[in-house]
Amino acid sequence: MKAVEAMIRELAHSQVPVLLIGERGTGKRMIARRIHGTSGEAPDTFHIGHGSEVTAESLTSAANNCATLYLDEIRDLNPECQQLLLELPLQQPLKIGGNGSSRPFFRVICSSSHDLEPYVRSGNFREDLYYRLSGVCLRIPPLRQRKEDVPHLIRFLLAKYSEEFHRPVPPLSRETQDLLYEYSWPGNLPELEAAARAIVAVGDETVAMGGLRARLTRTEPKPNGERISLKDAARAASREAEKELILKVLTRTHWNRRRAAQELRISYKALLYKLKQIGYQEYGAT
């Protein structure tokens, strides 16, 4: 990531297109914002579009009204928009308005959670556009490949949510720090952020890390050498998704359990039962 940060500084004042490749949740959008912000451009001139949702009209409008156009999941861009993007003046001042004025700075930053070469070979993505957009290609490593970042990230996130919830920054035990480092973080940064949010919101790191500890245990081989079955994995994923939603709603309602039950469209009794299942029955107001 130090190499990525150095490249961000190099790219800040350049119009060269940038392609960011990395798994979902690795921080591609954040890096695009860093490139834009380091250039000194105003925050409101950073425009975001998702490949599958971009239309020719929205693409033209964005190009005429922003300094940096960030296109997420570029592989999903339809053929019409691919052609239009190919025609945009990506490395020269962009003419705007009827008085012949020009914006002195216009850049396109694209991202994809998959390599684009297979989409080019299959004919689903234009080869000429691929080569134009990948002038600089940055590969963002997943969190499991940069474990040394975890301690720094968790401190930042704990401080962030402590300020949001008006609570002191909680100290972490050595056991919890080791757990955070050993876990593979398949959900990358959003999963780490959810863990930090839970630690601050619950106020008890042992309880908050219960789910993470269970997931870490489940990823280890069983004593007889067999791994968890697909059915068991699906059930575990469903439980984790349900837990994440419950915690998200409880956080939004400031842990008012009755309000949370109403938002979740379940009975108050059902919510209490689910909280007991995940070890949060002692937290929150009725």
C-alpha positions, -999 to 999 in steps of 0.1 A, spaced: 0 0 0 30 23 4 37 18 -33 0 26 -41 2 58 -20 34 68 -38 16 63 -71 -14 83 -59 9 113 -54 24 108 -88 -10 106 -105 -26 135 -86 -17 162 -112 -19 140 -143 -48 134 -166 -38 99 -175 -66 74 -171 -63 50 -141 -76 15 -138 -80 0 -103 -82 -38 -100 -91 -54 -67 -117 -75 -49 -148 -59 -36 -142 -40 -4 -105 -34 -9 -109 4 -11 -109 12 -48 -134 40 -45 -114 55 -15 -82 54 -36 -100 71 -65 -111 98 -41 -75 101 -28 -62 107 -63 -89 133 -69 -84 150 -35 -46 151 -38 -50 169 -71 -65 199 -52 -98 196 -71 -130 205 -52 -148 175 -36 -180 182 -55 -163 177 -89 -158 140 -82 -186 120 -99 -194 84 -93 -211 60 -118 -216 23 -117 -210 5 -149 -243 -13 -152 -263 19 -144 -245 44 -166 -263 57 -196 -251 78 -225 -269 108 -211 -255 104 -176 -220 98 -189 -221 130 -211 -235 150 -182 -209 138 -158 -181 145 -183 -193 181 -187 -197 188 -150 -168 171 -131 -131 170 -129 -128 133 -121 -152 107 -134 -150 75 -114 -166 45 -131 -171 15 -108 -172 -20 -123 -163 -7 -157 -168 -42 -173 -205 -37 -170 -206 -6 -192 -230 -11 -221 -216 -10 -257 -231 25 -264 -213 40 -233 -181 21 -242 -181 39 -276 -189 73 -260 -162 69 -234 -137 60 -262 -146 93 -279 -142 115 -248 -111 137 -247 -95 121 -217 -61 137 -219 -68 173 -230 -89 202 -217 -126 193 -220 -146 220 -238 -178 229 -219 -204 256 -222 -214 278 -251 -187 304 -246 -158 281 -256 -145 279 -220 -126 248 -211 -121 229 -179 -83 226 -174 -86 192 -158 -106 161 -166 -97 125 -156 -114 91 -158 -107 66 -131 -122 31 -136 -123 1 -113 -131 -36 -116 -133 -65 -91 -121 -88 -119 -94 -87 -145 -108 -73 -178 -87 -94 -202 -113 -123 -203 -141 -98 -210 -120 -83 -239 -113 -118 -253 -150 -127 -251 -160 -95 -270 -179 -80 -241 -155 -52 -236 -138 -32 -263 -101 -39 -267 -93 -3 -278 -111 11 -248 -94 -13 -224 -59 -2 -236 -70 34 -234 -83 32 -198 -55 10 -185 -27 35 -191 -19 31 -154 -32 -1 -138 -31 -3 -100 -38 -37 -84 -52 -32 -48 -43 -62 -26 -71 -77 -4 -68 -72 33 -56 -108 39 -25 -99 19 -17 -68 39 -22 -79 75 3 -53 86 -24 -26 78 -50 -41 102 -37 -26 134 -36 9 119 -70 5 102 -87 -8 134 -73 22 154 -86 46 129 -120 29 127 -124 27 165 -116 64 168 -141 71 141 -170 53 157 -161 64 192 -166 100 180 -198 90 162 -213 72 193 -198 98 218 -179 71 236 -143 67 246 -120 48 223 -120 12 237 -86 -5 244 -82 -39 228 -69 -69 246 -40 -88 232 -63 -117 224 -86 -95 203 -56 -79 185 -43 -114 176 -78 -124 164 -80 -93 142 -46 -102 127 -52 -139 122 -86 -136 106 -86 -136 67 -112 -108 62 -130 -122 32 -152 -91 33 -122 -68 33 -125 -33 46 -163 -32 51 -161 -63 73 -133 -48 94 -153 -16 97 -184 -36 109 -162 -53 135 -149 -19 148 -185 -5 149 -197 -35 169 -169 -32 194 -177 5 201 -215 1 200 -216 -30 223 -189 -17 246 -176 -53 253 -150 -66 229 -155 -102 240 -192 -101 230 -186 -81 199 -159 -104 186 -179 -136 193 -191 -139 157 -157 -133 143 -142 -158 166 -167 -184 155 -160 -177 118 -123 -181 124 -129 -214 141 -152 -226 113 -126 -220 87 -102 -245 103 -103 -281 93 -124 -305 114 -105 -331 135 -113 -359 110 -98 -338 82 -132 -329 67 -142 -293 60 -175 -276 66 -202 -287 41 -217 -264 15 -251 -266 34 -234 -257 67 -215 -228 50 -248 -214 36 -264 -216 70 -234 -199 86 -235 -171 59 -272 -166 65 -267 -163 102 -239 -138 98 -260 -117 73 -289 -117 98 -266 -107 126 -251 -79 105 -285 -65 97 -297 -66 133 -266 -48 145 -269 -22 117 -305 -15 127 -297 -14 164 -269 10 158 -292 33 137 -319 32 165 -292 38 192 -299 3 205 -336 9 212 -347 -27 208 -384 -20 203 -378 5 175 -353 -20 160 -379 -47 160 -404 -24 142 -378 -16 116 -369 -53 111 -406 -62 110 -404 -88 136 -419 -91 171 -401 -76 200 -400 -112 215 -384 -125 183 -357 -99 184 -349 -107 220 -345 -143 211 -322 -135 182 -302 -112 204 -298 -140 229 -286 -163 201 -259 -139 191 -249 -129 226 -263 -94 227 -293 -99 250 -280 -76 277 -275 -46 255 -299 -19 244 -330 -2 257 -366 -14 255 
